[in-house]
Amino acid sequence: MSAMKVFAFDYASGGGDGSSRGRGAGASGAALPNALKHHGRIMLGALLADLVRLPEVELITISDPSLFKRRFNACLQAADAVWPLAPEAGGVLERLSRQVLRHKRILLGSKPAALRVAASKLRTARVLARAGVAVAATYTAEQSLPDGSGAWVVKPDDGAGCLDTRIFADAGSALAWIAASGVAGYVLQPFIPGKLGSLSLLCCNGEAQVLSCNEQRVVVRDNQFHFLGTTVNSLSDCAGSFARLAQSVAAAIPGLWGHVGVDFVNAEHGVVVLEVNPRMTTSYCGLHASIGCNPAALVLDLLEPPGGTPRARAKPVAVSVDVAAFASA
């Protein structure tokens, strides 16, 4: 059997043209934010390292960002399957995924309909709430906010990670900042105290397998959140609550496929979902070392499970991924 030709690329660091409409992904040809480039670069490096280990894969990629636009279509045409890494902000990942499907190539990622839901914090919150999943209440600036004191978080509805995410002491301050920014598309969520974490999932056909439960390291400087890194598989799921949450999320958003991330806060009254990332997240960079098997192979197995599917180690080890170190390099 001939090897599967897999075209893997990162839009943010690899020379994406920034033609999306959202702030987070670069609007109207604007440069993409450096944070997205840093995260994309380290994720692509980890993915390529995993793919090159697979004898059944012939790897195609674009190493020179200046050649991205010129070579993209040729690489797409040469591939059997395409693994796009891109921010969902501004519809970038959805647009690229639809392009892959239009060319009748195998999409190694979530379906466009799922991307459209998960790309919007507001849409995600409504879909998960209808499914009975505990999720952070999400409002637009035009909606009436609930009474009561407490801090509020402001973020782009279609943002990625902590990008352009801020915290304010009260709703009035949050709304005043949104009005002064002159930019549409922000949403508000009440600040929920607790420990931040994430799940790394393998999703297919409405089912989800938890590959890792991770602690997230986030700091606040000048009222803005900054993501520093994550410790992969440092949280245990002895009670199975994370597995149940994963299954509920996968069932609520049909079309999630391959590597998917779920950000949450472990609050006093239980786990509350903050957002769903319908794609690989930076936790992937420590996943292979943590679970003891190739996470890229696990995705390819979803296409047609072979007899020798790699097995994860019974007891994963904790692995730290320091994004801040990569960003300063």
C-alpha positions, 0 to 999 in steps of 0.5 A: 500500500502506498503512503498517504500524502499528508499536507500539514501547515500552520496558517499563522506562522507559515505565511497566512495572508491575514485576509480574515475579518476578525481582529484575532486573525488579522483583518484586511491583510493586517499582520497576524498577532505574534502570539498566534504565530508563536503558538502555531509555530510550536504546534506545527513543530510537534505535529511534524515531528509526530507525522515524520515518525509514521512510515505510512505517511508521506509528509508535505509542508511549506517551510518558508513562509514567503512561499506559502501563497505560491505553493499552497495550491500545489501542496493541496493538489498533491495531498491525499489528506490535509491537516490545517492548523489555523485560528478559528477567529475570523472564520480562517479555519472554517474557510481553509477547511471548506477549501480542503473539502472543495478539492475533495481531500481528506480533512484531518480536522473538525467539520465546517459546521462544528467550526462555525459553532465553536468559533463563536463564544456566544454560539458555543455557550448557547449550544452547550447550555441547551445540552445541559453542559455547565458553561460560562454565561455569555452576553453581548454588550447590547444585552441586559446584564444580570444585577449583582457585583463582581468582575467581568471578562471581556473577550472577542466573540471569535477570539483565540485563547487569551488574545485580547481578553481583559478583566474589569472590576464591574460590568460598568467598567467593562461596558465603558471599555467596549464602547471606547474601543470602537470595535464590534464583536466583544462578548462579556462573561462574569468572572468565575473564580477557580483553577483554570484547566483544559481537556485534550480530546480525540473526537469522532462521530459525536464521541470523545476520548480524553487524552489529557487533563491539563492545568493552565498557567495564566497571568493578568497584567494591566487588566489583560490575560496572558497565557504562559503555558500548560502542564499536560495530564497533571489533573486526574479524572478518578471520578470520571467527571472530565470524561463525562464532560468530554462526551457531553461537549462532543454530543452537543457539537456534532462534527468535532473531529480529531484533536479538540480542546475544551477550556474550563474553570474548576470552580467552587460549585463544579467544572464550568466550560469557558470555550471549545477549541475545535482544533489542536491546542498547545497542549499537543506539544506535550501529549506524545511524551505524556501518553507514550504514543503518537497522537498524530497516529491516533487521528489517522486511525480514526479514518480506518482503525488498523489492527495495530492501533498504538496504545496510550500508557496506562498512567500518563506522566505530567509534561510542562509546555512553557509557551512563554519561553517559546515566545521570547526565543 
